[in-house]
């Protein structure tokens, strides 16, 4: 199935208008600048401390008031600056280093901004992508260059399987008016949005399949396998909730099967 040219064109134009694309070269260089700053600040502080110590040592060196005029060392200056040195070395510098460790990597890291673009893509183009059996992934992590990847996916097979298990096992949506097909479509759209974010970071982080139901690259779980597991977990939680509710009702003297 050929991917519509207008879909690709709309996606490319949309991505190019994002703020991250206007400053991507700067962001790439910013990583080096951030880590350079991260290393430069404590190194500069250390050099300043050494220079201060050398200056204090020099100024506290005095000549003896005798004929030989031998130099001697006085500790008076050190006694006056010792509290400041202890304060800077014991409190200020560790606090500064901790602040840098927490803020600089976050400032340099582009992953969250890449994911933000991916979420916007899903909000705007997810329905059109599913209709055309594709998943479009924005990623700037590989080779440090932004790119769009088009992943083909046959949604009909997973949709048919989900409709069958929703009908046969009685899985119900939160909205009573939703048909099994609509419920399957909603579940697929939600899961595709989550998968696209994982694929934006690293395709290999997708869950591996214990058996091959539908062919997926690198032996990963297909959509309906992932969604079926989620439905089973929800069913178990519902059963646990009703069991606890029945137990509380029975302890209060009511009928154990009345909620």
Buried (B, 14 or more C-beta within 10 A) or exposed (E): EEBEEEBBEBBEEBBEEBEBBEEBEEBBEBBEEBEEBBEEBEEEBEEEBEEBEEEBEEEBEEEEEEEEEEEEEEEEBBEEBEEEBEEBEEEEBEEBBEEBEEEBEEEBEBEEBBBBBBBBBBEEBBEBBBEBBBBBBBBBBEEEEBEEBBBEBBBEBBBEBBBEBBBEEEBEBEEEEBEBBEBBBBBBBBBBBEBBBBBBBEBEEBEEBEEEBBEBEEEBBBBBBBBBEEBEEEBEEEEEEEEEEBEEBEEEEEEEEEE
